Amino acid sequence: MYIKEFPDIEWIRKSALHDFTNRKDYKGNTLHSDGWPNAILNVKSSMTERNNIKGPFSLFYNFEGKSLVGLNKNWHTVSKDFYCVSNNSQFFNLHIPKGASTTTFNIHFGKSLFEDVIQHIFHASEWALDNFGNDKIPSFEVLPRTAFMDATFKSKLLLLHLYYEQNKENYSLDKEYEITASILELLLKENEKKLQKLVHIRAQKTSTKKELFKRINIGLDYIHSNELQGLNLENISKNCGLSKFHFIRVFKEIYGVSPNDYIAQLKAQKAQLLLINTKKDLTSISLKLGFSELSAFTRFYKRMTGESPSSARSKISNLGQTELGK
């Protein structure tokens, strides 16, 4: 179901709270089953508040502008660079600031789709064949709840968006199912890779490892939600209830790099995207990334990528001219 406007808030709260047992969508059409249906919201808006909604497993992203997603009393910034994920049956709040021009692209993965994909990932094909129709699904929680939107993931979202734009009159729910299933599978598998890093934590008790992993990822969410701006290790470690030394040590055990190196890597990725996808001048890009001087940004970018920002942009420009000349 591809939706270009936010459904009535009271209707969505009530329907979601009762798991859509009335089997009606926001236009009164009959759904095939109860539970959340697939819902893709691609809405342009400003000053929007949608609070206390019991959602399915959901992805929050913006093609344009910023919004805030509230989960468990914590707020996460969503933009063109960072997305947020909420877990199945988790209550969420969505706030779009006053005066902000925001184009959301939120995917609420339907109950049927979620169960199909999660069983495929966590069970062998033989189990799936023997247990077709089994209502019991593995328990699942995403940590961390935010992540940088890399090119591979972004291309999948654009594929879904373009499919709708090119097939408005001939829109197929089966094709929608196929594309959203591939997006969900990528999300869940990436999360599994992150969870596997738990074994690298040096602690004897499994419960201690899990608690440390959870706290480190609260710090990771804090980094993402502040979009790499105004960050220091004192604030990050304090936010997740660890000393600065303890936070650095455990972060490195899990992710293989220090928090500062991780932030630097994200800044370099964001810089590359700005150089490729925008016409912003280098000074504007350096300020956007938190550098007070262009020279500092140039040194940073060259250290991270092996070339200067101007050289990288020149290559992109020359490649574009070559393509046009073919």
C-alpha positions as CSV (number, residue, x, y, z in Angstrom):
1,M,0.0,0.0,0.0
2,Y,1.7,3.2,-1.2
3,I,0.4,6.3,0.6
4,K,1.0,9.9,-0.3
5,E,-0.7,11.5,2.8
6,F,-0.7,10.7,6.5
7,P,-3.8,8.7,7.5
8,D,-6.1,10.1,10.2
9,I,-4.2,9.9,13.4
10,E,-7.1,8.7,15.6
11,W,-7.9,6.0,13.0
12,I,-4.3,4.7,12.8
13,R,-3.9,4.7,16.6
14,K,-7.1,2.7,17.1
15,S,-6.5,0.3,14.2
16,A,-2.8,-0.3,15.1
17,L,-3.6,-0.9,18.8
18,H,-6.1,-3.6,17.9
19,D,-3.8,-5.1,15.2
20,F,-6.2,-4.2,12.4
21,T,-8.7,-6.9,13.4
22,N,-11.4,-5.0,11.5
23,R,-9.4,-5.7,8.3
24,K,-10.0,-2.2,6.9
25,D,-7.4,0.1,5.4
26,Y,-7.4,3.9,5.8
27,K,-9.8,4.2,2.9
28,G,-12.2,1.6,4.1
29,N,-11.1,-1.1,1.7
30,T,-11.0,-4.7,3.0
31,L,-7.6,-6.2,3.9
32,H,-6.7,-9.8,3.2
33,S,-5.8,-10.5,6.9
34,D,-5.6,-8.8,10.2
35,G,-2.3,-7.3,11.5
36,W,-0.5,-4.4,10.0
37,P,-0.6,-4.3,6.2
38,N,2.4,-3.3,4.2
39,A,2.4,0.5,4.2
40,I,4.8,2.8,2.4
41,L,4.4,6.5,3.3
42,N,6.0,8.9,0.9
43,V,4.6,12.3,2.2
44,K,5.7,15.9,1.8
45,S,4.8,17.9,4.9
46,S,5.9,20.2,7.7
47,M,5.0,20.6,11.3
48,T,3.6,17.2,11.8
49,E,3.1,15.3,15.1
50,R,2.0,11.7,15.2
51,N,2.3,10.3,18.7
52,N,1.8,7.0,20.5
53,I,1.3,4.7,17.6
54,K,1.9,1.0,18.0
55,G,3.8,0.1,14.9
56,P,5.0,-3.0,13.2
57,F,8.7,-3.4,12.3
58,S,9.3,-0.1,10.6
59,L,11.9,1.9,8.7
60,F,11.9,5.7,9.0
61,Y,13.8,7.7,6.3
62,N,13.6,11.1,4.5
63,F,14.3,11.9,0.9
64,E,14.4,15.6,2.0
65,G,14.6,17.4,5.3
66,K,14.7,16.1,8.9
67,S,12.3,14.5,11.3
68,L,12.4,13.1,14.8
69,V,11.4,9.6,15.7
70,G,10.7,8.9,19.4
71,L,11.4,5.4,20.7
72,N,11.5,4.4,24.4
73,K,11.8,8.1,25.5
74,N,14.8,8.7,23.2
75,W,14.6,10.9,20.1
76,H,16.4,10.0,16.9
77,T,17.1,12.3,14.0
78,V,16.1,11.0,10.5
79,S,17.5,12.6,7.3
80,K,18.9,11.9,3.9
81,D,22.0,10.4,5.6
82,F,20.6,8.5,8.6
83,Y,17.6,6.2,9.0
84,C,15.9,4.8,12.0
85,V,14.3,1.4,12.7
86,S,11.6,0.6,15.3
87,N,10.9,-3.0,16.5
88,N,7.7,-5.0,16.1
89,S,4.9,-3.9,18.4
90,Q,6.9,-0.9,19.6
91,F,5.2,2.5,20.2
92,F,6.7,5.3,18.2
93,N,6.3,9.1,17.9
94,L,7.0,11.0,14.6
95,H,7.7,14.8,14.8
96,I,8.4,17.0,11.8
97,P,9.5,20.5,12.9
98,K,7.6,23.7,12.2
99,G,8.7,25.3,8.9
100,A,10.7,22.3,7.8
101,S,10.1,21.0,4.3
102,T,10.3,17.2,4.8
103,T,9.6,14.4,2.4
104,T,9.3,11.2,4.4
105,F,9.8,7.7,3.1
106,N,8.6,5.4,5.9
107,I,8.0,1.7,5.5
108,H,5.8,-0.2,7.9
109,F,6.5,-3.8,7.1
110,G,3.2,-5.8,7.2
111,K,2.7,-8.7,9.6
112,S,2.6,-11.3,6.9
113,L,5.7,-10.0,5.1
114,F,7.7,-9.7,8.4
115,E,6.9,-13.3,9.5
116,D,7.8,-14.7,6.0
117,V,11.1,-13.0,5.8
118,I,12.2,-13.5,9.4
119,Q,11.4,-17.2,9.3
120,H,13.4,-17.5,6.0
121,I,16.4,-15.8,7.6
122,F,16.4,-17.7,11.0
123,H,15.3,-21.2,9.8
124,A,16.5,-23.5,7.1
125,S,14.3,-24.2,4.1
126,E,13.4,-27.7,5.5
127,W,12.0,-26.1,8.6
128,A,10.0,-23.6,6.6
129,L,8.4,-26.3,4.5
130,D,7.6,-28.5,7.6
131,N,6.2,-25.5,9.5
132,F,4.2,-23.6,6.9
133,G,1.4,-21.7,8.7
134,N,3.2,-21.9,12.1
135,D,2.4,-18.7,13.9
136,K,5.4,-18.9,16.1
137,I,8.2,-16.7,14.9
138,P,11.7,-16.0,16.4
139,S,12.0,-13.1,18.8
140,F,13.8,-10.2,17.3
141,E,15.1,-6.8,18.3
142,V,17.2,-4.4,16.3
143,L,20.3,-2.8,17.9
144,P,21.3,-0.1,17.2
145,R,18.2,1.6,16.0
146,T,19.8,4.1,13.7
147,A,22.3,3.7,10.8
148,F,24.0,5.6,8.0
149,M,22.2,5.2,4.7
150,D,24.8,3.7,2.3
151,A,24.4,3.7,-1.5
152,T,23.3,0.0,-1.7
153,F,20.5,0.5,0.8
154,K,19.4,3.9,-0.7
155,S,19.2,2.3,-4.2
156,K,16.7,-0.3,-2.9
157,L,14.5,2.5,-1.5
158,L,14.7,4.5,-4.8
159,L,13.7,1.3,-6.7
160,L,10.5,1.1,-4.7
161,H,9.9,4.8,-5.1
162,L,10.5,4.7,-8.9
163,Y,8.3,1.7,-9.3
164,Y,5.4,3.6,-7.8
165,E,6.1,6.7,-9.9
166,Q,6.3,4.8,-13.1
167,N,3.3,2.5,-12.4
168,K,0.7,4.6,-10.6
169,E,-2.1,3.3,-12.8
170,N,-0.8,-0.3,-12.9
171,Y,0.6,-0.6,-9.4
172,S,1.1,-4.3,-8.3
173,L,1.0,-5.2,-4.6
174,D,2.9,-8.4,-5.5
175,K,5.7,-6.3,-6.9
176,E,5.6,-4.1,-3.9
177,Y,5.8,-7.2,-1.7
178,E,8.9,-8.4,-3.6
179,I,10.8,-5.1,-3.3
180,T,9.9,-4.4,0.4
181,A,10.8,-8.0,1.2
182,S,14.3,-7.5,-0.3
183,I,14.6,-4.3,1.8
184,L,13.5,-6.0,5.0
185,E,15.9,-9.0,4.3
186,L,18.8,-6.6,4.0
187,L,17.9,-4.8,7.2
188,L,17.6,-8.0,9.2
189,K,20.8,-9.6,7.9
190,E,22.7,-6.4,8.5
191,N,21.4,-6.4,12.1
192,E,22.5,-10.1,12.5
193,K,26.0,-9.1,11.5
194,K,26.0,-6.4,14.2
195,L,24.7,-8.8,16.8
196,Q,27.5,-11.3,16.0
197,K,30.0,-8.6,17.2
198,L,28.8,-9.3,20.7
199,V,31.2,-12.2,21.0
200,H,34.2,-9.8,20.7
201,I,33.3,-8.2,24.1
202,R,35.7,-9.3,26.8
203,A,33.4,-10.3,29.6
204,Q,32.7,-13.6,31.3
205,K,28.9,-13.4,31.7
206,T,26.6,-13.4,28.7
207,S,24.3,-11.0,30.5
208,T,27.2,-8.6,30.9
209,K,28.1,-8.8,27.2
210,K,24.5,-8.1,26.3
211,E,24.2,-5.1,28.6
212,L,27.5,-3.6,27.3
213,F,26.5,-4.2,23.7
214,K,23.2,-2.5,24.4
215,R,24.9,0.5,26.0
216,I,27.5,0.9,23.3
217,N,24.7,1.0,20.7
218,I,22.9,3.7,22.7
219,G,26.1,5.7,22.1
220,L,26.1,4.8,18.4
221,D,22.5,6.0,18.2
222,Y,23.6,9.2,19.9
223,I,26.3,9.7,17.3
224,H,23.9,9.1,14.4
225,S,21.1,11.2,15.9
226,N,23.4,14.2,16.2
227,E,24.5,13.8,12.5
228,L,28.2,13.9,13.4
229,Q,27.9,17.5,14.8
230,G,29.1,18.8,18.1
231,L,30.2,15.3,19.3
232,N,32.7,14.6,22.1
233,L,33.5,11.4,23.9
234,E,32.5,12.8,27.3
235,N,28.9,13.4,26.2
236,I,28.6,10.2,24.2
237,S,29.9,7.9,27.0
238,K,27.8,9.8,29.6
239,N,24.7,9.3,27.4
240,C,25.1,5.5,27.6
241,G,26.1,5.3,31.2
242,L,29.8,4.3,30.8
243,S,33.1,6.0,31.7
244,K,35.0,7.5,28.7
245,F,37.7,4.9,29.0
246,H,35.2,2.0,29.3
247,F,33.2,3.2,26.3
248,I,36.3,3.6,24.1
249,R,37.6,0.1,25.0
250,V,34.3,-1.8,24.5
251,F,33.4,0.2,21.3
252,K,36.7,-0.9,19.8
253,E,36.2,-4.5,20.8
254,I,32.8,-4.5,19.1
255,Y,33.5,-2.4,16.0
256,G,37.2,-2.8,15.5
257,V,37.9,1.0,15.5
258,S,37.8,3.7,18.1
259,P,34.7,5.9,18.3
260,N,36.6,8.9,16.8
261,D,37.8,6.7,13.9
262,Y,34.2,5.6,13.4
263,I,33.0,9.2,13.3
264,A,35.8,10.1,10.9
265,Q,34.8,7.2,8.5
266,L,31.2,8.4,8.5
267,K,32.3,12.0,7.8
268,A,34.4,10.9,4.9
269,Q,31.4,8.9,3.5
270,K,29.1,11.9,3.9
271,A,31.7,14.1,2.3
272,Q,31.9,11.8,-0.7
273,L,28.1,11.8,-1.1
274,L,28.0,15.6,-1.0
275,L,30.8,15.9,-3.6
276,I,29.1,13.4,-5.9
277,N,25.4,14.4,-5.4
278,T,25.4,18.1,-4.9
279,K,26.9,21.3,-6.4
280,K,27.8,22.8,-3.0
281,D,31.1,24.5,-3.0
282,L,33.9,23.0,-0.9
283,T,33.7,25.7,1.8
284,S,30.0,25.0,2.3
285,I,30.6,21.2,2.5
286,S,33.4,21.7,5.0
287,L,31.2,23.8,7.2
288,K,28.3,21.3,6.9
289,L,30.7,18.6,8.2
290,G,31.8,20.7,11.2
291,F,35.1,22.0,9.9
292,S,35.9,25.6,10.7
293,E,38.3,26.0,7.8
294,L,38.5,24.6,4.3
295,S,42.1,23.7,4.8
296,A,41.2,21.4,7.8
297,F,38.6,19.7,5.7
298,T,41.0,19.2,2.8
299,R,43.7,17.7,5.1
300,F,41.0,15.4,6.6
301,Y,39.6,14.2,3.3
302,K,43.0,13.5,1.8
303,R,44.0,11.5,4.9
304,M,40.8,9.5,4.7
305,T,40.6,8.9,1.0
306,G,44.1,9.6,-0.5
307,E,43.0,12.5,-2.6
308,S,41.9,16.1,-2.1
309,P,38.2,17.1,-2.3
310,S,38.9,19.3,-5.4
311,S,40.6,16.3,-7.1
312,A,37.7,14.0,-6.3
313,R,35.1,16.5,-7.6
314,S,37.2,17.1,-10.8
315,K,37.2,13.3,-11.4
316,I,33.4,13.2,-11.1
317,S,33.0,16.2,-13.4
318,N,35.3,14.7,-16.0
319,L,33.5,11.4,-15.8
320,G,30.2,13.2,-16.4
321,Q,31.6,15.0,-19.5
322,T,33.0,11.7,-20.8
323,E,29.5,10.1,-20.4
324,L,27.9,13.0,-22.2
325,G,30.4,12.7,-25.0
326,K,29.6,9.1,-25.8
